[in-house]
Amino acid sequence: MEKVFQIAIDGPSGAGKSTIAKELAKALCIDYIDTGAMYRAVAYKMLQKRIDLSEKDAIKVMLKNTDINFSKGETVLDGKVISDQIRTPEISRLASTVSALTEVREKLVASQRDMGSTKSVIMDGRDIGTNVFPKAKYKFFLTASVEERARRRWQELKEKGQPMDLSQVVADIEERDRNDSMRVLNPLRKAEDAVVLDTTGFSIEEVTAFILKMIN
Ligand code: DC
């Protein structure tokens, strides 16, 4: 393997990208960058600062003064760990909307390219293989049925003490799928040269082992 390489993992919400990417990063001893967490962090900051989506100038100023990083598996916004605060259904919805804004994408994509150009990384998101690192050495597109993705998210929320109706989780996932794939700027799309993996009915261990075998 060459010294610096990127592994891109794209796909819709709940396809298992982050869980599998974390496992792969551990096995390969490289950094994991959760780009969805970066869009969530921006959404969280806008909510905290009560900045509306239409306030373009305020958004630009805010972005100039925003630092998003990862440390020991935690998402750090302006020096504060916000990993738990950004995993709520409200932030999920807002992140999907905020991620369609040109200013936000420009800033975060530049930062993601920076993070992955000097060291090997595994990065998951929606546009990694198509836009952030179109020349990534390995590209995977993970998907699963809407029902399975909603069930996984429902289980996750229940375990965190944030129970929700399964039908509401299905509706949320369908709406985010629509938003993420219909937006004009870098929508959720499979790169032509990405390997598609439908994870419906497969365990995390099975998918991780399959990807590792393809990489090695
Ligand atoms: O992966 P996630 O659910 O944490 O992502 C939150 C939102 O961020 C998602 O609805 C779409 C957006 N996103 C994006 O537009 N591009 C990425 N590379 C990653 C996430």
Residues whose N, C-alpha, C, O or C-beta is under 5 A from the ligand:
A	BS01	DC	S13 T35 G36 A37 Y39 S92 A95 S96 S99 D124 G125 R126 D127 R176 D180
